[in-house]
Amino acid sequence: MVLRGETGVKNRILLILVFAFIFQLCLIGCYNEHRGCIDIPDKIIVYSEGKQKVIKKSDKKMDNIVKITNKRFNPKVLNIKKDVSEELINKRKNDALSIEFIYIQEHEMDIIGNGVKPFRYTRLFFPIQMEGPRNEEECFMYYGDGRKYFDNPMANLYYNEDLVNVLWDLK
């Protein structure tokens, strides 16, 4: 036989546990939303018209560039089958507005889905704006280690005009 008082206490405890669980989920959701896919690099190199500009971690502009770059990721990113050579990367460094994120420590990208599996990297390279009409490669992200960039880059990132404007303003 259950007394009314016991049922009321059990219901209150259950209600408190449910609210505590919901509160934790909200905190986790907020944390992940602001974290982004890419961590702050040790430096960013902006390539434009054959020239380069290095942005150090202490530069205020670094946070803004990383924040806008993180907005380019979406649930539909995927890996594409494409051979990547140093010649290709160097060509993009010379003929496109592009950025390279350099990390001293190895990082892991943990986007999963559409054939994308977690991978480790110390360099990320983004062609941002190329000569002529819009090019699908402007929505690629190449990743690599200290020696080379790997085949099968990520594709289908959002194009972001704000990032283009911020990078052109750095010239």
Backbone as numpy.savetxt, mean C-alpha at the origin, in Angstrom:
# Nx Ny Nz CAx CAy CAz Cx Cy Cz
-34.70 -25.14 39.14 -35.53 -23.97 39.14 -34.64 -22.72 39.14
-34.89 -21.81 38.19 -34.12 -20.58 38.05 -34.91 -19.43 38.66
-34.25 -18.67 39.51 -34.89 -17.51 40.11 -34.76 -16.32 39.17
-35.71 -15.38 39.30 -35.70 -14.20 38.44 -34.40 -13.42 38.57
-33.88 -13.27 39.71 -32.66 -12.52 39.94 -31.48 -13.13 39.22
-31.39 -14.45 39.19 -30.28 -15.11 38.50 -30.36 -14.89 37.00
-31.53 -14.97 36.43 -31.72 -14.76 35.00 -31.35 -13.34 34.62
-31.74 -12.37 35.42 -31.42 -10.97 35.15 -29.92 -10.71 35.17
-29.23 -11.32 36.14 -27.78 -11.15 36.24 -27.10 -11.79 35.03
-27.55 -12.99 34.65 -26.97 -13.68 33.48 -27.19 -12.86 32.20
-28.36 -12.29 32.06 -28.65 -11.47 30.87 -27.78 -10.22 30.84
-27.56 -9.59 31.99 -26.70 -8.41 32.05 -25.26 -8.76 31.70
-24.78 -9.86 32.24 -23.42 -10.30 31.94 -23.28 -10.60 30.45
-24.24 -11.29 29.88 -24.22 -11.60 28.46 -24.24 -10.31 27.63
-25.07 -9.37 28.01 -25.15 -8.10 27.30 -23.82 -7.34 27.37
-23.19 -7.32 28.52 -21.90 -6.66 28.69 -20.85 -7.34 27.81
-20.84 -8.65 27.77 -19.88 -9.37 26.93 -20.10 -9.08 25.44
-21.34 -9.02 25.03 -21.65 -8.72 23.62 -21.15 -7.32 23.26
-21.43 -6.32 24.12 -20.97 -4.96 23.86 -19.45 -4.88 23.85
-18.79 -5.59 24.75 -17.33 -5.59 24.79 -16.76 -6.18 23.50
-17.38 -7.24 23.00 -16.94 -7.87 21.76 -17.13 -6.91 20.58
-18.27 -6.26 20.51 -18.54 -5.31 19.42 -17.55 -4.15 19.48
-17.25 -3.66 20.67 -16.30 -2.57 20.85 -14.92 -2.97 20.33
-14.49 -4.19 20.65 -13.19 -4.66 20.17 -13.16 -4.75 18.64
-14.22 -5.22 18.04 -14.28 -5.28 16.57 -14.18 -3.90 15.95
-14.83 -2.92 16.57 -14.74 -1.55 16.07 -13.32 -1.02 16.16
-12.65 -1.28 17.25 -11.26 -0.83 17.40 -10.36 -1.47 16.36
-10.52 -2.75 16.14 -9.71 -3.46 15.14 -9.98 -2.90 13.76
-11.24 -2.66 13.43 -11.60 -2.10 12.13 -10.99 -0.73 11.91
-11.03 0.12 12.93 -10.44 1.46 12.81 -8.94 1.37 12.65
-8.30 0.48 13.38 -6.85 0.34 13.28 -6.46 -0.09 11.88
-7.12 -1.10 11.34 -6.77 -1.60 10.01 -7.05 -0.57 8.92
-8.11 0.22 9.10 -8.45 1.21 8.09 -7.34 2.27 7.97
-6.75 2.66 9.07 -5.74 3.70 9.04 -4.34 3.17 8.78
-4.12 1.89 8.97 -2.79 1.32 8.81 -2.37 1.34 7.35
-3.23 0.96 6.46 -2.88 0.92 5.05 -2.09 -0.33 4.71
-1.80 -0.48 3.44 -1.07 -1.65 2.95 0.44 -1.45 3.05
0.87 -0.22 2.91 2.30 0.08 2.83 2.73 0.84 4.08
3.80 0.38 4.67 4.38 1.07 5.81 5.24 2.24 5.32
5.56 3.14 6.23 6.43 4.27 5.92 7.82 3.73 5.55
8.33 4.06 4.36 9.66 3.58 3.97 10.76 4.41 4.63
11.98 3.94 4.48 13.13 4.69 4.98 13.43 5.88 4.07
13.14 5.72 2.78 13.23 6.85 1.86 12.38 6.57 0.64
12.01 7.64 -0.04 11.27 7.56 -1.30 12.12 8.28 -2.34
12.23 7.68 -3.51 12.90 8.35 -4.62 11.84 8.66 -5.67
11.75 9.92 -6.03 10.81 10.36 -7.07 11.61 10.52 -8.35
11.19 9.84 -9.41 11.86 9.92 -10.71 10.99 10.74 -11.66
11.62 11.68 -12.35 10.88 12.52 -13.28 11.84 13.08 -14.32
11.54 12.81 -15.59 12.31 13.36 -16.70 13.81 13.11 -16.55
14.16 11.91 -16.15 15.57 11.54 -16.02 16.25 12.03 -14.76
15.54 12.74 -13.92 16.10 13.25 -12.67 15.47 12.51 -11.51
16.11 12.61 -10.35 15.53 11.99 -9.17 15.63 12.91 -7.96
14.66 12.77 -7.09 14.64 13.54 -5.84 14.40 12.55 -4.71
15.24 12.61 -3.69 15.13 11.70 -2.54 14.35 12.40 -1.43
13.37 11.70 -0.90 12.60 12.20 0.23 12.92 11.30 1.41
13.42 11.90 2.47 13.83 11.14 3.65 12.65 10.98 4.61
12.80 10.02 5.50 11.76 9.71 6.46 11.38 10.93 7.31
12.32 11.82 7.56 12.07 13.00 8.39 11.29 14.09 7.65
11.16 13.98 6.33 10.46 14.98 5.52 8.95 14.86 5.74
8.29 15.98 5.95 6.84 16.00 6.18 6.06 15.45 4.99
6.61 15.59 3.81 5.92 15.15 2.60 5.80 13.62 2.51
6.70 12.92 3.21 6.71 11.46 3.16 5.36 10.88 3.59
4.84 11.33 4.74 3.57 10.79 5.24 2.44 10.98 4.23
2.39 12.14 3.61 1.34 12.42 2.64 1.45 11.50 1.42
2.66 11.31 0.92 2.85 10.44 -0.25 2.44 9.00 0.08
2.82 8.51 1.25 2.46 7.14 1.65 0.95 7.02 1.83
0.36 8.02 2.45 -1.10 8.01 2.67 -1.86 7.94 1.34
-1.47 8.79 0.40 -2.14 8.80 -0.91 -1.86 7.50 -1.66
-0.64 6.99 -1.57 -0.31 5.72 -2.24 -1.15 4.58 -1.67
-1.36 4.57 -0.37 -2.20 3.53 0.24 -3.64 3.58 -0.25
-4.11 4.76 -0.62 -5.48 4.90 -1.16 -5.62 4.23 -2.52
-4.52 3.94 -3.18 -4.57 3.34 -4.51 -4.95 1.86 -4.45
-4.76 1.23 -3.30 -5.06 -0.19 -3.17 -6.56 -0.39 -3.03
-7.06 -1.43 -3.64 -8.48 -1.73 -3.59 -8.67 -3.24 -3.53
-9.88 -3.71 -3.26 -10.11 -5.15 -3.12 -9.86 -5.95 -4.41
-9.72 -5.28 -5.53 -9.57 -5.99 -6.79 -8.14 -6.02 -7.32
-7.15 -5.70 -6.46 -5.77 -5.81 -6.92 -5.45 -7.27 -7.19
-4.54 -7.50 -8.12 -4.18 -8.86 -8.49 -2.76 -8.90 -9.00
-2.19 -10.10 -9.03 -0.88 -10.28 -9.66 -1.11 -10.61 -11.12
-0.29 -10.04 -11.99 -0.38 -10.38 -13.40 0.90 -11.10 -13.81
0.79 -11.93 -14.81 1.96 -12.64 -15.32 2.72 -11.69 -16.23
3.88 -11.27 -15.77 4.70 -10.34 -16.54 6.14 -10.50 -16.08
7.03 -10.66 -17.04 8.45 -10.70 -16.71 8.91 -9.29 -16.40
9.71 -9.18 -15.37 10.22 -7.87 -14.94 11.74 -7.91 -14.99
12.31 -6.96 -15.68 13.77 -6.88 -15.78 14.23 -5.54 -15.22
15.49 -5.47 -14.90 16.05 -4.20 -14.44 15.98 -3.16 -15.56
16.09 -3.61 -16.83 15.97 -2.69 -17.96 14.60 -2.02 -17.98
13.55 -2.81 -17.72 12.20 -2.25 -17.69 12.08 -1.21 -16.57
12.54 -1.55 -15.39 12.45 -0.62 -14.25 13.25 0.64 -14.55
14.47 0.49 -15.07 15.30 1.66 -15.39 14.68 2.52 -16.48
14.03 1.88 -17.44 13.34 2.63 -18.49 12.22 3.48 -17.88
11.46 2.89 -16.97 10.36 3.63 -16.31 10.90 4.75 -15.42
12.06 4.53 -14.83 12.66 5.59 -14.00 13.04 6.79 -14.86
13.38 6.54 -16.12 13.83 7.63 -17.01 12.72 8.25 -17.84
11.67 7.48 -18.16 10.67 8.03 -19.08 9.29 8.24 -18.46
9.16 8.06 -17.17 7.86 8.23 -16.54 8.02 8.94 -15.20
6.97 9.58 -14.76 6.92 10.06 -13.38 6.67 8.80 -12.55
7.58 8.49 -11.65 7.46 7.26 -10.87 8.07 7.45 -9.49
7.72 6.55 -8.59 8.26 6.59 -7.23 8.75 5.21 -6.82
9.78 5.22 -6.00 10.35 3.99 -5.48 10.43 4.12 -3.96
9.86 3.17 -3.25 9.94 3.13 -1.80 11.06 2.18 -1.43
11.97 2.63 -0.59 13.13 1.84 -0.18 13.05 1.59 1.33
13.20 0.34 1.71 13.16 -0.07 3.12 14.48 -0.72 3.49
14.98 -0.42 4.68 16.19 -1.09 5.16 15.84 -2.50 5.63
14.76 -2.62 6.38 14.29 -3.92 6.88 13.28 -4.51 5.90
13.25 -5.81 5.81 12.29 -6.50 4.96 10.88 -6.34 5.54
9.91 -6.12 4.67 8.50 -5.97 5.07 7.68 -7.05 4.37
6.46 -7.23 4.86 5.57 -8.21 4.24 4.28 -7.54 3.83
3.88 -7.78 2.60 2.59 -7.31 2.09 1.61 -8.44 2.36
0.53 -8.12 3.08 -0.38 -9.19 3.47 -1.76 -9.08 2.84
-1.82 -8.50 1.64 -3.07 -8.50 0.89 -3.27 -9.91 0.36
-4.44 -10.46 0.56 -4.71 -11.81 0.09 -5.99 -11.77 -0.74
-5.99 -12.43 -1.87 -7.17 -12.48 -2.71 -6.80 -12.26 -4.17
-7.66 -12.66 -5.07 -7.44 -12.51 -6.51 -6.07 -13.05 -6.94
-5.63 -14.13 -6.30 -4.34 -14.71 -6.66 -3.15 -14.05 -6.00
-3.39 -13.02 -5.18 -2.30 -12.34 -4.49 -2.04 -13.07 -3.19
-0.80 -13.43 -2.99 -0.39 -14.09 -1.76 0.57 -13.17 -1.02
0.67 -13.32 0.29 1.63 -12.48 1.03 3.04 -12.62 0.44
3.78 -11.52 0.42 5.15 -11.57 -0.09 6.01 -10.59 0.70
7.31 -10.81 0.65 8.28 -9.97 1.37 9.00 -9.07 0.37
9.38 -7.88 0.83 10.01 -6.91 -0.07 10.86 -5.92 0.72
11.78 -5.29 0.02 12.51 -4.13 0.56 12.42 -2.94 -0.39
11.84 -3.18 -1.57 11.66 -2.10 -2.54 10.29 -2.23 -3.19
9.65 -1.09 -3.41 8.40 -1.02 -4.17 8.58 0.06 -5.22
8.11 -0.22 -6.42 8.26 0.74 -7.52 6.91 0.94 -8.19
6.52 2.21 -8.36 5.23 2.56 -8.95 5.44 3.51 -10.13
5.17 3.08 -11.37 5.09 4.06 -12.47 3.79 4.85 -12.25
3.87 6.15 -12.16 2.70 6.95 -11.80 2.06 7.60 -13.02
2.87 8.18 -13.89 2.33 8.84 -15.08 3.33 8.68 -16.21
2.86 8.12 -17.32 3.74 7.88 -18.45 3.38 8.83 -19.58
4.30 8.94 -20.54 4.06 9.78 -21.71 2.85 9.26 -22.49
2.13 10.16 -23.11 1.02 9.77 -23.98 -0.24 9.46 -23.19
-1.15 8.70 -23.84 -2.43 8.39 -23.18 -2.21 7.50 -21.95
-3.22 7.46 -21.10 -3.13 6.64 -19.89 -2.73 5.22 -20.26
-1.89 4.64 -19.43 -1.33 3.33 -19.67 -1.67 2.45 -18.48
-2.03 1.19 -18.72 -2.38 0.30 -17.61 -1.24 0.13 -16.62
-0.01 0.31 -17.09 1.14 0.14 -16.21 1.18 1.22 -15.11
0.46 2.32 -15.30 0.37 3.36 -14.28 -0.35 2.84 -13.04
-0.97 1.69 -13.15 -1.69 1.09 -12.03 -0.99 -0.18 -11.54
0.31 -0.29 -11.81 1.11 -1.44 -11.37 1.91 -1.07 -10.12
2.29 -2.10 -9.38 3.26 -1.97 -8.31 4.25 -3.12 -8.46
5.50 -2.77 -8.69 6.57 -3.76 -8.77 7.18 -3.89 -7.38
7.58 -5.08 -7.01 8.18 -5.28 -5.69 9.43 -6.14 -5.82
10.36 -5.92 -4.91 11.61 -6.66 -4.98 12.39 -6.59 -3.69
13.58 -7.16 -3.76 14.48 -7.12 -2.62 15.63 -6.18 -2.95
16.70 -6.24 -2.22 17.82 -5.33 -2.45 18.56 -5.58 -3.74
18.33 -6.73 -4.38 19.07 -7.07 -5.60 18.27 -6.87 -6.87
16.97 -7.19 -6.87 16.20 -7.15 -8.11 14.71 -7.00 -7.82
13.97 -6.67 -8.87 12.51 -6.67 -8.81 12.03 -8.03 -9.31
10.93 -8.51 -8.74 10.43 -9.85 -9.05 9.41 -9.80 -10.19
9.26 -10.93 -10.88 8.24 -11.06 -11.91 6.85 -11.02 -11.27
5.85 -10.82 -12.11 4.44 -10.84 -11.71 4.07 -9.71 -10.74
4.13 -8.47 -11.21 3.78 -7.33 -10.35 2.30 -7.31 -9.98
1.96 -6.48 -9.00 0.56 -6.27 -8.67 -0.01 -5.28 -9.67
-1.26 -5.48 -10.02 -1.92 -4.60 -10.99 -3.29 -4.21 -10.46
-3.92 -3.33 -11.20 -5.28 -2.90 -10.92 -5.38 -1.96 -9.72
-4.29 -1.24 -9.41 -4.36 -0.23 -8.37 -5.16 0.94 -8.94
-5.76 1.72 -8.07 -6.46 2.91 -8.54 -5.45 3.93 -9.04
-5.81 4.63 -10.11 -5.03 5.79 -10.55 -5.42 6.92 -9.61
-4.46 7.73 -9.18 -4.76 8.79 -8.22 -4.14 10.10 -8.68
-4.98 11.00 -9.14 -4.53 12.30 -9.64 -3.88 13.14 -8.53
-4.34 12.98 -7.29 -3.73 13.71 -6.17 -2.26 13.34 -6.03
-1.94 12.07 -6.18 -0.53 11.63 -6.08 0.29 12.23 -7.22
-0.27 12.25 -8.42 0.42 12.86 -9.56 0.74 14.32 -9.26
-0.24 15.05 -8.74 -0.04 16.47 -8.44 1.01 16.69 -7.34
0.94 15.88 -6.30 1.93 16.02 -5.21 3.34 15.76 -5.73
3.50 14.75 -6.57 4.83 14.42 -7.09 5.34 15.50 -8.06
4.46 16.03 -8.92 4.90 17.09 -9.83 5.29 18.34 -9.06
4.62 18.59 -7.94 4.95 19.78 -7.13 6.31 19.66 -6.45
6.85 18.46 -6.34 8.15 18.27 -5.70 9.31 18.68 -6.60
9.06 18.81 -7.89 10.15 19.13 -8.83 10.86 20.42 -8.52
